[in-house]
Amino acid sequence: MSRLPHPSPERMASFVSLNCSFPLQPPPSASSSSSSSSLSSPQSQPRKLIDILSSTCHQTTTTATRTTPASTPPPHNNYGGCSNLIKPIVVNGEPPTFVSAPGRRIVAVGDLHGDLDKTRSALEIAGVLSSDGQDLWIGGETVLVQLGDILDRGEDEIAILSLLRSLDIQAKADGGAVFQVNGNHETMNVDGDFRYVDSGAFDECTDFLEHLEECEYNWEEAFASWVDVSERQRDERKRSQSYWGPWNLVKRQKGVIARSALLRPGGPLASELARHAVILKIDDWVFCHGGLLPHHVSYGIERINKEVSHWMRGLGNTDSYLETPFIATRGYDSVVWNRLYSRDISDLYDYQISQIESILEETLQAVGGRRMVVGHTPQPMGANCKFNCSIWRIDVGMSSGVLDSRPEVLEIRGNKARVIRSKRDGFSELQVVDHV
């Protein structure tokens, strides 16, 4: 594991300089490289990522990988650890784009917007997170998909990202997997748009950089341990917080600069987000934040994922990739902004509804899918499906910074899908209609 340069004694002073540069880059992860890897299933209880890596910030980690020759088929990863009765998960694309997960239970979670408590609640009712406060994966061979918009409107953004990374490591060891897709708020922040950032999130960025320094700039270990450290840091910050005076202005400026350093294209947190797709196809289910359209499919969904990833990594001016991938991240009909399928259709004419359904059917046929799952637009009445259940809308605005509604998740088993609202309230189930 390579370590990043240790900062000069003037590091903290540089935070209050608008010309501050912070050349941190996380090392490439095995899951986002063009290599194949397999993980064997441990016989013991699942462990959190920080336990798997180390209990301190000073122990390096390694991941076994195998280089794929240039003449082989497209790169893929095998998620091992599964039983002999079920085939391994196979992932193609960099970032992951096409996934084969035969026989797996799939759970999809919508927008989280910086609310760690609601995130944990959603994952607990999904049956993948332990309820003992230890953040253990209990989902076995389940595949978890988070549909983006982890950033903005809440103060625990990096902590949620850290938690999901921890669960991904644990899930792979059990034959499961955790996937994320980037939403419009991820792309907005990488583009420098901080309009919807919670004040506590700026503070989290400052605190995280200090934690990264304490970990001697070992990104993997600092990121892994942050979910455990962040809540203590947040409580200490609130106890000593002053809402008035010039220090608060300096503190905010430090937070803005810290966030810019982390999330600028090529920054360490932007490069972390670059590990994830904006469009993910698991078997015949399509997952994206806003909505996929026919011209997106014609352009190429793997091409879109690569262009967004290159842009986030700061490679947007090379290899003929656009500096800002417009088709994915900009415009009302881009992948992360599209609301065609998730809007309220009660005010539309029948012919308009038929047009939307026709577009959806054309898109699914073009991409070789049967159903699509989207977030992005809060559904006040809860997660639901439309157009003969070809589209599922699962953003319920659960974050306290949005609607503060109760968490809901979508569970997919074969050709059936159901909305799980809570263990106490039970669930509602809807049959998913097969498309011929």
N, C-alpha and C positions, 0 to 999 in steps of 0.2 A: 504494500500500500504506500504510495508516494504521499509525502506531506507537503503542504503548501508553505511558502516562506513565512517565517515568523515576522510579525509587524515591528516596526520601529517604535521606540518609546513615545513618539509623537502620534501614535495611532488615534488616540482619543481626540487629540486636537484636530486631527484631519477630518473628523466627523462634522465639525462646524464650518468646514470650508466647502463652498459650493463647487470647487474644482476637485473635490475628493475623488480618487479612483481606488477601487478595491478589487484587485485582479485575482479574485478567488475562483477556482474552477474545481468542481467535484470530479473525482476520477470516474471513468466510465464504469457502469455497472454491468454485471454479467447478463442481466435480463434485457439490456438494451443494446447488446453487442451482436455482431453477426456470428454467434457461436451457438453450439448446442450444449446443453447441460442437463444433467439428471440429478435428482436428489432422492436419497433413500429415506424411508419412513422410520423415524425413531419409535422405539417401543415405549418410551416414557411419556409423561404428560407434555403437552406443547409448552414451548418457552417463548418469552418475549424476545424481540430482536436484540435488545440490549443485553440479555442474558446469553444469547447465542454468540454475539460479538465479543462482549466483555462486560465486566461489572465496573470498569473504570474507563477513563478516556485515553489511556496510554497504551492499550494493547491493540496491535494491528490485526486485520482480518484478511482472509484469503478466500477466493471462490474458485473452485475447479472449473476450468473451461477447456473446450477442444476446438481448435481452429477448423473452420469449414473450408475445404478447397474451393477455389473459384469455379470449378467445373460442376459442382454439386447443385441440386435444386435450390430454390430460395431458402434463406436461412430460417431455422425454426428452433424452438426450445421445447424439450420434453420435460414436463413437470412430473417427477417421479413420486415415490412414496405411496402410490395407490395400491390397492389390494389386487390380487390375481384375478378378481372377478370383473374388473373395470379397466378399460384401456387408459393409457396416460394422456394427459392434455398435451396437445401439440400446438405451438404458437408459430405463426409465420409473419414476417414483416418486422421492420425496425423503424419506428416503434411497433409494438404488436398491432396487427391489423386483422388477420384471419386466424381464428382459434377453433380447433376441434376439441370439444370437451364431451365425449360420448358418455351418456349415462349420468351426467352430473346434474345435481340440483344447482340452479343459478338464482342468485339473489341480487336485485338491483336496488340501489339507494340513490335518491335524487339530491338536489342542491343542499349543501351543509352550511355554507356561509359563516365560517369561523365559530360555530357553536359546538364546542367539544362535548358538553353534557348531552345535547340532543344527538350528536353523532354516536356517542356510546349507547344511548337508549335505542337508537335505530338499529345498531349492530347487535344489540342484545336481543331485541325482538326478532331479528333475522336469524338468531340462533348461531351466530358465528363468533360472538365475543362473550367471554366469561363475565358474570355479574358480580364477581368478588373483588373488583377493583384492580386486578392484576393484569388486565389487558391481554388475556390469553386467547388464542384462536381455539375455538371449540367446534368449528364448522366441518372438520374432517375433510372430505373430498369436495365440499361445496365450492362453487365459483362465485366470488363477490365482484360486482361491477358498481363503481361509483361514477355518476354521470356529470361530474364537473361542478364548477362554482363552489369550490372550497374557500376561495379567497373572497374578501370584502364583507362588509356589514357585521363582522364579528371579530373578536380579539384573539382567537386561538387557532389561527390558520396554519402556522407551521407545526403546531402540536398535532393537528388532525392529519397533516401530511406525514408526520413522523409515525403516528399510530398506524396509518394504512401501510406504510412501508414495513413496520414491524409485523403486522398481520400477514403481509404478503410472504415474508420469509417463513413464518410459521406454517402458513397454508401450504406452501410448496413442499414442506417436509411431510405433510400429511396427505399429499396427493390432490390438494385443492389449489386455488389461485385467487389472487386479488388483482383486479384491473381497474384503472382509472381512465377516464377520458377528460380532456381539457374543455372547459366551457368559456363563455365570453369574458368572464371576470378574470380567468387566468390569462387570456390573451391581452386583455386591456392592461393588466398590470405589467406584463412584459413589454407592452408598448408605452409604458410610462404614464398611463392614465390612472391616477390615484383618487379619483373623485369619490369613490364609495368606500374608501378605507376607514375603518373604525380607528379612533384614537388609540385604543388599546393595542391594535394591530401594529401601529407604528412603534409602540413601546416594545412589543414582542420582537420586532426586527432588531432593535437595539440590543435587547437582552440576549437574543440568539447569537448575535455577533460576538458578544462578550463570552458567551458559553463556548463558541467556536474557538476563541483564543485560548480559553482554559483547556480545551482539548487539543491544543497545539495544531490547530487547523487541519485536523484529520476529519474531513467532511463526513465520512460514513459513520463514524462513531459519535460525532456531535449530533448529527441528524437523528441517529437511532435513539440516543438517550434523551432527546429534547422533550418528548411527551411526558417523561417522568419529572424532568426538571422544571418545565414551564409553569406548572400550576403553583409550585412553591415560589417561583420568581414573580408570578402575577400577584399572589397574595402579599408578598413583601412590597411590591411596587404600589399596590393600592393603600397599604398602611401608611406609606410615607409620601403619598401623592399630594402635591400642592397644586391647586387649580388657579392660583393667582401669582402674579409677579413675573419678572423677566426670565427666571429660570425655566418656567414652563415653556416659554417661546424657544429657548435654546434646546430644551428637551425635544420639542416637536421637530425642530430643524434636524437634530441628530437622527430622529426616527425616519424622517423623509429621506435623508441621505443614506441611511442604513438600508432602507427598503429599495432605493434605487440601485444600490450596490448589489443587493441580493438578486433582484428581479430584472435588471437590464439584460438584453440579449447577451448570452455568454456568461452572465452572473451565475453563481452556484445554485441558487434556488430556481432560476429560469432553466438551467441545465437539468435540474431534477425534474421539473415539469416536462421537459423535452423527452423524457423516457416514456411518456404516455401519448396515446393517439388522440385524435379528435373524432375518429370514426372507428368503431370496433365491431367486427362481425363474429359472433360465437355461434357455430352451427348455422341455423337459419334465422337467428335473431340478430338484429342490427341495433347497436347502441350509439347514440350521439347526443350531444347536449341540446341543440336546437332542432335540427331536423335535416334529413338528407333529401336532396332533390335530384331529378334526372340528370341535370347538367353537372352535378357533382360526380355522379357515377361515371359519366362520359369522360370527365377530366381524369378520373382515376383516384380511387380512395386511398390506395397505398401511396400514390404520388402526393396527395394532399397531406397525409400524415408525415411523410418525409420532409416536405417543404416547411411545414409548421415546426417540426423538430429541429431542422437546420437553422431556421430563423431564431428559435429560442436559444439555441446553442451559440448564436453569434456568427453563424456561417452563412448568413443570408446573402452575402455578396459573392459567393463562390458557387461553382457547379451549376450555374444558370438558375439558381433559386431566387425567387423574388425576396426583396428585403422584408416585406410584410405580405404574407400570403393572403391576398384579398379574398379569394373564393372561399377560404375557410374562416377568416377572422374579421372581415369588414363587410358592411352592407346588410340590408334587411334580409336578404335571401342567402347569406353565407351560412355555413354549417353551424356555427355557434350562436348565430343571432336569429335564425329562421323561427318564426312562430306560426307557420301555416297550419301545422297539425295540432298545436297545443292551445290555440286561441279558443275563446268562447264562440260557438257557431250558432247560438240561439238567435242572433240578429241577422243571419245570412239567409238568402233565398235558397230554395231547393237546388236550383241550377248551380249556384256557387258551391254548395256542399258537395254536389256531384262532381264538380271540377276538382275540388280538393281530393276527394276519394280517388278520382282517376289518376291524379298526379302521384298519390301515394302508391297505388297499385303499379303504376309504371316504374316508379323508383325501386320498389321491392323486386319486381320482375328483373329489372336491369342488374341489380346487385346480387340476385340469386337468393333473396331472403323471403321470409313469409311474414315477419312481424318486426316492428320497430319500437324502441323504447326511448323516450326523450324526457328531458327536464326543462329547465329554463323559465317556464311560465307557471307561476304558482296556481294550483288548483284548489280554490277555497273549499270545495266540497270533498276533497280527498282525491287520491290517485284513482284513475279511471281509464277506460279504453273506449275508442270510437272506431267507426267504420268497420264493423264486424270484428272488432278487437284486433285489427291489423296495426293499430297504433296505441301504445300505452303512454299516458302522461303521468309522471310520478313525482314531479316537484310539488310538494305540499306546503312549501314555505315554513318548514319546521324550525328554522333558526329564529332565535329571539330578536334578531335584527330584521326579520322579514314579517311573517305572520305569527310566529311563536306558536305554531300549531303542533299537535301531537305527531310524533314520527310515524311514518308508514313506509313499508318496503314492498317490493314486488318479488314474489317467489315464482320461479318457473320450474316445472317438472314435466319433461316431455312436451306434450301438446296442451298442457293445462297451465294456467297462471292464476294466481290469487293475490289479493292485497292483504298483507298482514298488518294490522293496526296496533295491537298490543296483546300480550298474553291474557290480560284481564278482560278485554273486550272481544276476544276471539278474532275472527277474520271474515272477510267476504270473498267469495270465489266466483270467477267467471271463466267459463269454458272458452278456450282459444280455438277459433274456427280454422281448420286447415284450408290452405289455398291450393287449388289444383292448377 
